Amino acid sequence: CVQGAFGAWTVTLKLQPSIVVTHLLLGMSLLAALIWLGCKNDTPRFVDGRGASLRVPAAIGLALLVVQIALGGWVSTNYAVLACTDFPLCNGQLVPEMDFRHGFTLWRQLGMTADGDYIPHAALVAIHWVHRGFAFVVLGYLLWFGLRARKLEGLARHGKWLLAVLALQLATGMSNIVFDWPLVAAVAHNG
């Protein structure tokens, strides 16, 4: 019901970015809960004692991933995808001109600042650049986590899958920039 309400508000509040991102996060939470319930009987039965040591690192990885998904939703809902058109630089600069104040004002109309002016390009660059930069934090952490899980009996297969998904996510994210945002890569990256 909450997800349905945010879906309705997404339309009635004319794609207000904070509502759209909340709707996305609720949808991802619902998907995660359904996957968890579906896999509940498929948990590894032969995890040695070291497997329990991954509970806290897994929770940290999940928290990082939720922040990254929220940042990706913020990029998408603010149409900041094309704010940086090259890689590894952003518009030819390592640290481009950015406007964090307008880019990360949470309660505002789509394409507008909180004052009602059009959102400046530097704000869109800030949104895109933060998502891109934080991706490396998440990628590094989950790469470490996947390699560690791969060494544990009962979790090796899950670790390999995590590493494969990370490689796919990196490839689709970078190909969006390098190949000028093809629709297939963009949809795969979002998925």
N, C-alpha and C positions, 0 to 999 in steps of 0.2 A: 504493500500500500504506500509506503514511504517512497519507494522507487517510482511508482505511478504518479505520485504527487509531484515529485521533482521533474518527471517527464512532462507533465502538464505545465508546470511553471517554466520549463525550458521554452515552451511555445508561447505561453501568455506573456512572459516577461521578455520576449523577443531576443532569445539567445544571450541573456546576461551571462558573462563568463563564469562568475562564481557558481551560478545555478547549474550551468552545463557541466562544469568540472565535478561538482558534487554528484550530479546524475551519473557521470562516468564512473566515479569512485564507488558509488552504491552498486552500479551494475557489475563492476569488477569484483566487489565483495560478494555479491550474489553468486556470480560464476565460481569464485573460489570456494564458497561454501558448498555448492553443488558438486564440485570436483572432489572436495575433501570427503563429503558424504559418500560419493561413488567409489572412492578409493579406500574407504575406511577398512574394509575387509582385505585389502591388498597391501597392507603395511608390511614392511620387511620383518620376517620372523627370525632371521639369523644375524641380527645386528649385534656385534660384540659390545662390550662395555664402553668402548670409546665412542660409540654412536650417540650415547646420551650427552656427550660433551659438545655435540653440535646443536643442541636445543637453543642455547642463547645466541650463538652465531647465526642460526637460521632465523631467529626473531629479528635480529639486527638487519639481516639481509632483506627480510620481508618489509621492515620499516623503510629501508632505503628504496626498495622497489616501489612502495606506495607513493613516496615523495616524487620519484621519477615519473611515475604514471600521472600524478597530478600535474607535474611540470609539462609533460607531453600534452595533456589535455588543455593546459593553459596556452601552450603554443598553438594548438589546433583551434581552440575556440576564439583566440584573438587574431587568427589568420597571420601568424608570425612565421609561418613555415619558410617563406621566401625572404625573410629579413636578412639572412646570411646565405650568400649564394656560392661560396667556395669552401673548401676544406683542405687543410686544417685551419686555415685562417678564416676570418669572418669579414667579408667585404675588403679583403686584402690586408687586414690588420689582425695581429694577435689579440689585442684588446681594443675593440672598436669603441666608438662613442656610444654610450648607453644611458638610458634614462630609466633607472630602477623605480623611482617614485611613481611615475605614471604607468610603467609596465606592470607593477605589482600592487596597484590599488585594487583591492578585491571587490569592493562594491561600486560598480559603475556600469554604464550601458556599453554595449558592444561598439568598439571603434571610437569610443569617447573617453576623455579623462573624467575624473570625478567632478571637475568644474564645467563639463559640457562641451569642451573644445575637442577637436579631432585629436586622436592619440598620435603623438609624434613617431616618426620612423625609428628614432633612437630608443623608444620604449619597446617597440617590436623587436629590435636587435637585442635588447637586454633580455627579453623573454626567451628568445631563441638561444642566445649564448648561454644562459643559465641552464637550460635543458641540456644543451650539448655538453657543457662542462661537467655537470653533475652525472651525465651518462658515464663518463670515465671513472668517476668514484664508484658508481654502482657496478660497472663492468669489472673493475679491478677487484672489488670485494667479492662479487659472486664468482669470479674466476678462481680466486683463492678458495672459496667455500666449495665449489664444484670439484676442484682438485683434491681437496681434503676429504670430501665425501667419497670420491672415487677409490680411495685407499681403504675404505671400511667394508668389511664383508657385509653383505645385505644392502648396502647403499651404493655400491659401485655402479650399478645400472642407472640409478637416479642421478648420480654425479655426472655420468656421461651424457645423459639427456639434458641436464642443466647446461653443460658446456656446449652442446650442440645448439640449444636454443639461444645461448649468448652469442655464438658465432653468427647465427641467422639474424639476430637482432642488430648486431653490429653491421653486418653486410647490407641489410635493408636500409638501416639508418644512413649509412655512408653513401649507398647507391642513390638514395633520394637526392642528396646534394650533388654528387659527381655527375649523375645522369639527368639532372634537371627535374627531379621529382616525378618520375613515372608513376602512374596510378597503381600499377600492380605492386611496386615496391612500397609505396606509401600505405596501401591497404595491408600488406604483409607486415610492415613495421608496426602499424596500429594493432593488428591481431596479435 
